[in-house]
Amino acid sequence: MKYRSTRGDISGRTFEEALCTGYAEDGGILLPETIPKIDVDTLKSWASLSYVDLAKKIIPLYVSAEEIPSTELNDLIDSAFSRFSTPEITPIKRLPGGLNVMELFHGPTWAFKDLALSCVGQFLRYFLSKRKKHLNILVGTSGDTGSAAIEAVRGQEGIDIVVLLPKGRCSQIQELQMTTVLEDNVHVYRVDGSSDDLDIPIKQCFQDHAFSKRHNLSSINSINWARIMVQAVHYTYAYLQMCPSCDDIVQIVIPTGACGNVTSGIIAKEMGVPLEFVCAVTQNDVVARTIQTGDYSVADHVIQTLAPAMDIQIPYNMERIWYIMSGGDCGLIKKLMAEFENTGRVTVPEEISDAVRKVIVDTFIASDDIVRQTMKRTWDDHGYLLCPHTAVGVGYQYHQIKRGLDENKIRVVIATASVIKFEEALQSASIPFQRDPQVLKLFEMKQRYTDMNKDENWLQMLRDKIEEIDKGRLQE
């Protein structure tokens, strides 16, 4: 299996190279040169597999035995999921009224990012120890990615991780999960701006190819192919849990930010899993607008909502989705992205929009009021707590019920994070709660971070930190 850029100038990359790459040198994002296909008999034969055993079927389709021998790959997968709090890894709660919620938050940082990043951490450890290399990982986070990335590599030899978080725009607990990590290889910055703002200096570092190469820069945002790959597992698992006979379509409702999770679902569908998707978003509605109208444009500002991990204006994985839906038309993707990067907007060609809408069959925009009402209704009706991001997805289920639609639809809503991270949202929805003991510990821990203020040169600060890390490492 080899990998190429969505913009076509980079191809023939190994999985190891894809794993250790952020944006490709041509500005694009990596995807497999071909997507393996699964026939229905194979899919049926996987129906009784555990989540971990299913991962051991899917991941080797993208990682050749020449790069990681199968026995060692299986051991890495076992290690990755060993810290999850339930053996099911992603249990599905089947609530009355046809509400099925797939819980993706049973990893060490209580968010779905743990599913992929636990594996990414293992893969990086494998290759870096083998090559005796050092990697500098740059991560921009809107909330959950930063803590999951830190947890995956904290204390690990051969890796330093620099995380930029949007100060005051995460939940307090999300921020504490990052700022209370004191390992020497973890460097946390609180940026006075949105998650889109802090992505700019990160991308500029990668675009300086000489700097990026000299310092072995990598990313484990959803730019990183390995994250997309691992997340395809939970979509296949959801399908097999809901339709083990493999004779129907399952609809997955996905609370959507940068579209990494949606891209993983589309990869699973392209492999042959009969899925369709709904993208549920906050009032930062760029994804819904792009899908419904083809208008991919940046709004004047990012709206702060109760679901902060979804508060973005540049869902960069749309580039991957267009590439897949266009049949790998790199020339078209390069043209679209050049226009977007120059002007902040582009109109998606109708044929691509039509293809996208056949896979992402609907969108839903949830205001903060809808989020509150959905959280409260689910608590009152079922005694079940939703995080605000998950409530954006469950809001679509209630919307469809109100309209009397889809009564026979097999539907699963993705629960992206545990509610214990979002006390502010629970208070806003007037839901009583007790602070979790795991959370109490965070408030007692020492913090370490650096602030990036509005009047400072964020790019220079980032470059200086990376230079400092490598200088210090060479002096050891």
C-alpha positions in Angstrom: 0.0 0.0 0.0 1.4 3.4 -1.0 0.1 6.9 -0.4 -0.3 10.0 -2.5 -1.2 13.7 -2.0 -4.7 14.9 -2.9 -2.9 17.5 -5.1 -1.0 14.9 -7.1 2.6 16.0 -6.8 3.5 13.5 -4.1 3.0 9.7 -4.5 4.5 6.4 -3.7 4.8 7.1 0.0 5.0 4.2 2.5 2.8 4.0 5.5 5.7 5.0 7.7 6.2 8.2 5.6 2.5 8.9 5.7 2.4 8.4 9.5 5.3 10.9 10.0 4.0 13.5 7.5 1.7 16.5 8.2 0.7 18.4 5.1 2.4 17.0 2.0 5.1 19.1 0.3 2.6 20.2 -2.3 0.2 21.5 0.3 -2.2 18.5 -0.1 -3.2 15.7 2.3 -2.2 12.1 2.0 -4.6 9.2 1.1 -4.0 5.7 -0.1 -3.3 5.4 -3.8 -6.1 2.7 -3.9 -8.8 1.9 -1.3 -9.1 -1.9 -0.7 -12.5 -3.5 -1.3 -14.3 -5.8 1.1 -16.9 -8.2 -0.4 -20.2 -8.9 1.4 -19.1 -12.5 2.4 -16.0 -11.1 4.1 -18.0 -8.4 5.8 -20.5 -11.1 7.1 -17.6 -13.2 8.4 -16.4 -10.2 10.5 -19.8 -9.8 12.2 -19.0 -11.6 15.4 -15.5 -10.1 15.9 -14.7 -7.9 18.8 -13.7 -4.3 18.1 -10.0 -5.1 18.6 -10.1 -8.2 16.4 -11.9 -6.2 13.7 -9.1 -3.6 13.9 -6.7 -6.4 13.2 -8.5 -7.2 10.0 -8.8 -3.6 8.7 -5.5 -1.9 9.6 -3.3 -4.5 7.8 -5.1 -3.6 4.6 -3.3 -0.3 4.8 0.0 -1.3 6.5 2.1 -3.9 4.6 3.7 -6.8 6.5 7.0 -5.5 5.0 6.6 -2.4 7.1 5.2 -3.9 10.3 5.0 -7.8 10.4 1.6 -9.0 11.3 2.5 -10.4 14.8 4.1 -7.1 15.8 1.2 -5.1 14.3 -1.3 -7.1 16.3 0.7 -6.5 19.5 0.7 -2.8 18.8 -3.1 -2.8 18.3 -3.5 -4.7 21.6 -1.3 -2.2 23.4 -3.2 0.7 21.9 -6.6 -0.4 23.2 -5.4 -1.9 26.6 -6.1 1.3 28.5 -9.8 1.6 27.4 -12.3 1.3 30.3 -14.6 -1.2 28.6 -13.7 -4.4 26.7 -16.3 -3.4 24.1 -14.2 -0.3 23.3 -17.1 1.4 21.5 -20.4 0.1 23.1 -23.7 1.1 21.5 -26.4 2.2 24.0 -29.9 1.3 22.6 -32.3 3.7 24.1 -36.1 3.7 23.7 -37.6 5.3 20.6 -34.9 4.1 18.3 -32.1 6.2 19.7 -28.9 4.3 19.3 -25.7 6.1 20.7 -22.3 4.7 19.9 -20.0 5.7 22.8 -16.5 6.5 21.5 -15.3 8.0 24.8 -14.0 5.2 26.9 -10.3 5.9 26.2 -7.8 7.6 28.6 -8.9 11.2 27.8 -12.6 10.5 27.5 -13.0 11.4 23.8 -13.1 9.6 20.4 -9.7 10.9 19.5 -8.2 8.3 21.8 -9.4 5.5 19.4 -7.0 6.6 16.7 -4.3 8.4 18.6 -3.6 5.4 20.9 -2.7 3.5 17.8 -0.8 6.4 16.3 1.3 6.6 19.5 2.2 2.9 19.2 3.0 3.1 15.5 5.3 6.1 16.1 7.1 4.3 18.9 7.6 1.3 16.7 9.2 3.2 13.8 11.1 5.8 15.8 12.8 3.1 18.0 13.6 1.1 14.9 15.1 4.1 13.1 16.7 5.8 16.2 15.0 9.0 15.0 13.5 12.0 16.7 10.2 13.6 15.7 8.7 17.0 16.5 4.9 16.8 16.5 2.8 20.0 16.0 -0.8 19.8 17.0 -3.5 22.5 16.9 -6.6 21.5 18.9 -10.1 22.8 19.3 -10.4 20.8 22.5 -10.0 17.0 22.5 -7.2 16.3 20.0 -4.6 17.9 22.1 -5.1 15.9 25.2 -5.5 12.6 23.3 -2.3 13.4 21.4 -0.4 14.2 24.5 -1.6 11.1 26.3 -0.5 9.0 23.3 3.1 10.2 23.4 3.8 11.7 26.8 7.2 10.6 28.2 8.0 8.8 25.0 11.6 8.8 23.8 12.2 10.1 20.3 9.2 12.5 20.4 8.5 16.1 21.4 5.0 17.3 21.1 4.0 21.0 20.8 0.2 21.7 21.3 -1.6 24.9 20.6 -5.0 25.3 22.2 -7.5 28.2 21.9 -7.4 29.9 25.3 -10.8 30.3 26.9 -12.5 28.4 24.0 -12.1 24.9 25.3 -14.0 23.7 28.4 -12.0 24.2 31.6 -11.5 20.5 31.9 -10.3 20.0 28.4 -7.7 22.7 29.0 -6.6 21.2 32.3 -6.1 17.8 30.6 -3.3 19.5 28.5 -1.8 22.1 30.9 -1.4 19.6 33.8 1.0 17.3 31.8 4.5 18.0 33.0 6.6 15.5 31.1 9.6 17.2 29.5 8.6 16.2 25.9 5.2 18.0 26.2 5.0 21.7 25.3 1.6 23.4 25.6 0.7 26.9 24.3 -2.6 28.7 25.1 -3.3 30.9 22.0 -5.4 34.1 22.2 -7.6 33.1 19.2 -9.7 30.4 17.7 -8.6 27.0 16.6 -8.6 28.2 13.0 -6.3 31.0 14.0 -3.8 28.8 15.6 -3.8 26.4 12.6 -2.2 29.2 10.5 1.3 29.2 12.1 1.3 25.4 12.2 0.6 25.2 8.5 3.2 27.8 7.8 5.8 25.7 9.6 5.0 22.7 7.4 5.0 24.9 4.3 8.6 25.9 5.0 9.9 22.6 3.6 13.5 23.1 4.6 12.5 23.9 8.2 10.0 21.0 8.3 12.6 18.5 7.0 15.4 19.8 9.2 13.3 19.4 12.4 11.4 16.3 11.4 8.0 17.9 11.8 4.9 15.8 11.9 1.2 16.2 12.8 -1.3 14.0 14.5 -4.3 16.2 13.8 -6.7 14.5 11.4 -4.3 15.6 8.7 -2.5 12.4 9.6 -3.6 9.5 7.5 -3.2 7.0 10.3 -6.0 8.6 12.3 -8.4 8.4 9.4 -7.4 4.8 8.9 -8.0 3.7 12.4 -11.3 5.5 12.7 -12.6 3.5 9.7 -12.8 0.6 12.2 -15.5 2.1 14.4 -17.7 2.7 11.4 -17.4 -0.9 10.2 -18.0 -2.1 13.8 -21.1 0.1 14.1 -22.4 -1.4 10.9 -21.9 -4.9 12.0 -23.4 -4.3 15.4 -26.5 -2.8 13.9 -26.9 -5.0 10.8 -24.9 -8.3 11.2 -26.9 -9.8 8.2 -25.2 -7.1 6.0 -28.4 -6.7 4.0 -29.3 -3.1 4.7 -27.9 0.5 4.9 -27.0 1.9 8.3 -27.1 5.7 8.7 -24.5 7.3 11.0 -25.1 10.8 12.4 -21.7 12.4 13.0 -21.1 15.6 15.1 -18.8 17.3 12.7 -15.9 19.7 12.9 -12.8 19.3 10.6 -14.5 16.3 8.9 -11.8 13.8 9.8 -14.3 11.5 11.4 -16.6 11.8 8.4 -13.7 11.1 6.0 -13.1 7.8 7.9 -16.7 6.8 7.5 -16.5 7.5 3.7 -13.3 5.4 3.6 -15.3 2.5 5.2 -18.1 3.0 2.7 -15.6 3.1 -0.2 -14.3 -0.3 1.1 -17.7 -1.7 0.7 -19.6 -1.2 4.0 -23.2 -0.1 3.3 -23.3 3.2 5.1 -24.7 6.7 4.7 -24.0 9.7 6.8 -25.5 12.9 8.3 -23.2 15.7 9.3 -24.5 17.5 12.3 -22.9 20.9 13.0 -23.1 23.9 15.3 -23.9 27.4 14.1 -20.4 27.3 12.6 -22.2 25.8 9.6 -19.5 25.8 6.9 -19.8 22.0 6.5 -23.6 22.0 6.1 -23.4 25.0 3.7 -20.7 23.4 1.6 -22.6 20.1 1.3 -26.0 21.6 0.6 -25.0 24.5 -1.7 -21.3 24.0 -2.7 -20.4 27.3 -1.1 -17.0 26.6 0.7 -16.1 29.9 2.3 -14.8 31.3 5.5 -17.1 33.3 7.7 -16.0 36.5 9.3 -15.5 34.9 12.7 -15.8 31.6 14.6 -18.9 31.5 16.9 -18.2 30.2 20.4 -20.8 27.5 21.2 -21.5 24.9 23.8 -19.7 22.3 21.6 -16.2 23.9 21.3 -14.4 21.1 19.5 -16.7 21.8 16.5 -16.2 25.5 16.5 -14.2 25.8 13.3 -14.5 27.5 9.9 -11.9 25.5 7.8 -12.8 21.8 7.8 -9.7 20.8 6.0 -10.7 17.2 5.4 -13.2 18.4 2.8 -10.2 18.3 0.5 -10.0 14.5 1.0 -13.7 14.1 0.5 -13.6 16.0 -2.8 -10.7 13.9 -3.9 -12.5 10.7 -3.2 -15.8 11.9 -4.7 -14.0 13.1 -7.9 -12.3 9.8 -8.5 -8.9 11.1 -7.5 -8.9 14.1 -9.8 -5.7 15.8 -8.4 -5.7 18.6 -11.0 -9.2 19.6 -10.0 -8.4 19.5 -6.3 -5.3 21.6 -6.7 -7.3 24.2 -8.6 -10.1 24.3 -6.0 -7.7 24.6 -3.1 -5.5 27.2 -4.8 -8.7 29.4 -5.3 -9.8 28.8 -1.7 -6.3 29.6 -0.2 -6.1 32.8 -2.3 -9.6 34.1 -1.7 -11.1 32.3 1.3 -13.9 30.9 -0.8 -14.5 28.5 -3.7 -17.6 27.0 -5.3 -17.6 23.3 -5.4 -18.4 21.8 -8.9 -22.0 20.5 -9.1 -20.8 17.0 -10.0 -18.7 16.7 -6.9 -21.5 18.2 -4.7 -23.9 15.7 -6.2 -21.5 12.8 -5.4 -21.0 14.0 -1.9 -24.8 14.3 -1.2 -25.2 10.6 -2.2 -23.0 9.7 0.7 -23.6 12.5 3.2 -27.4 12.4 2.7 -28.3 15.1 5.1 -27.0 17.9 7.4 -28.3 19.4 10.6 -27.5 22.7 12.2 -27.9 22.8 16.0 -28.0 26.1 17.9 -27.0 26.2 21.5 -30.7 26.2 22.5 -31.2 22.9 20.6 -28.1 21.5 22.3 -29.5 22.4 25.7 -33.0 21.1 24.9 -31.5 17.8 23.6 -29.3 17.3 26.6 -32.2 18.0 28.9 -34.7 15.8 27.0 -32.3 12.8 26.9 -31.7 13.1 30.6 -35.3 13.5 31.5 -36.6 10.8 29.2 -33.8 8.2 29.6 -31.6 9.3 32.5 -28.8 9.4 29.9 -26.2 12.2 29.8 -25.0 13.6 26.5 -21.9 15.8 26.0 -22.8 18.9 24.0 -21.2 17.6 20.8 -23.1 14.4 20.9 -26.3 16.4 21.6 -25.8 18.1 18.2 -26.1 14.6 16.6 -29.0 13.5 18.8 -30.8 16.7 18.0 -31.0 15.4 14.4 -32.7 12.2 15.7 -35.3 14.3 17.6 -35.8 16.5 14.6 -36.6 13.6 12.3 -39.0 12.1 14.9 -40.8 15.4 15.1 -41.2 15.4 11.3 -42.4 11.8 11.3 -39.6 10.7 9.1 -37.3 7.7 8.9 -39.3 5.4 11.2 -37.7 2.3 9.7 -34.2 3.8 9.3 -31.3 2.0 11.1 -29.5 4.9 12.7 -26.6 5.4 15.1 -25.5 8.7 16.6 -21.8 9.0 17.3 -21.0 10.1 20.9 -17.7 11.9 20.5 -16.9 12.6 24.2 -17.8 12.0 27.8 -20.1 14.5 29.4 -17.7 14.7 32.4 -15.5 17.1 30.3 -18.3 19.6 29.8 -19.6 20.8 33.2 -20.4 24.2 31.7 -22.8 22.7 29.2 -24.5 20.6 31.9 -25.0 23.8 34.0 -26.3 25.6 30.9 -28.9 22.8 30.3 -30.0 22.9 34.0 -29.0 19.2 34.5 -27.8 18.3 38.0 -24.4 16.6 38.2 -21.6 15.6 40.6 -18.0 16.3 39.6 -16.3 13.0 38.6 -13.4 12.0 40.9 -11.1 11.8 37.9 -11.9 15.4 37.1 -11.4 16.5 40.8 -7.8 15.3 40.5 -7.2 17.6 37.5 -8.1 20.7 39.6 -5.5 19.7 42.2 -2.6 19.3 39.8 0.2 21.7 38.9 0.0 23.4 35.5 2.6 24.3 32.9 2.0 26.3 29.7 3.0 29.4 27.7 0.6 32.0 26.5 0.6 33.3 22.9 -0.9 36.7 23.0 -2.5 38.6 20.1 0.3 41.1 19.8 3.0 38.4 19.5 4.4 36.7 16.5 3.0 33.2 16.9 4.9 31.7 14.0 8.2 33.0 15.3 7.4 31.7 18.8 6.6 28.2 17.3 9.8 28.2 15.3 11.9 29.3 18.3 10.4 26.5 20.4 11.2 23.8 17.8 14.8 25.2 17.4 15.1 25.1 21.2 13.8 21.5 21.5 16.3 20.2 18.9 19.2 22.3 20.3 18.5 20.9 23.8 18.2 17.4 22.5 21.6 17.6 20.7 23.3 18.9 23.8 22.2 15.9 25.9 
